[in-house]
Amino acid sequence: MRQKTLLLTLVLLLSGCSQSTINIRLDAINTPDYSAEKQSYQLLSGDPETKRDDLYFQEFSRFARYALKQAGLQATSSSAETDQKVYFSFGVNSGTTKRQTYSAPIYEYVGGDTITIQEHATRNGSIDTNTTQIYVPYRFKLIGRESRSRKITTYQSYLRLEGRSNSDDQKQLWMITVETNSASNDLRMLIPLMLSKAQPYIGKNTGRAIQIKASPDDQQIQQFIDGANN
């Protein structure tokens, strides 16, 4: 029996990049004389529509505070005594859907048959017949390719941390913006991932936007999450 089939596992690999890889765009800038050393801060929402008692803001702030601590800043709850106010905002869009066309291999099952081989020999005027049966096992054979299409939805997520002086002029001291463009819109997975990659650049100046690749199962990201939760 022969059966045509598509190897779906191979098809998924043809999508262009691994679903577990997330591309990050990171841009950090600061004032030339800025230093985070011995700087205290108060974390505030940078989005007027997101209040400090919002459950998502509270959860994500735990990771933001840990990243700020690792960058050398010291948290304080006193608005009057803090050196700077850090505004934290985040979000994800509704997604963009495009139709993707890709080439998929077509395989056919071959084998599964039994071949009978007969050998004839003449001995003393008579004919002897020797019969042998050989089983050919099933195997896949590539017989061609076909064009297929599917809908792909990608989401743009972002977070922004902005430090401003606590003086009357509210001078901007530093800012870091992190963006992802991926198949996931799960901010509870993406925010810790983005903050873990942003932490070394908080209060720094990258000179330009830089590209970083990350994976949710990255050991460094897990260590960051564990540190924030402890």
Order of alpha helices (4+ residues) and beta strands (2+ residues): beta-alpha-beta-beta-alpha-beta-beta-beta-beta-beta-beta-beta-alpha-beta-alpha
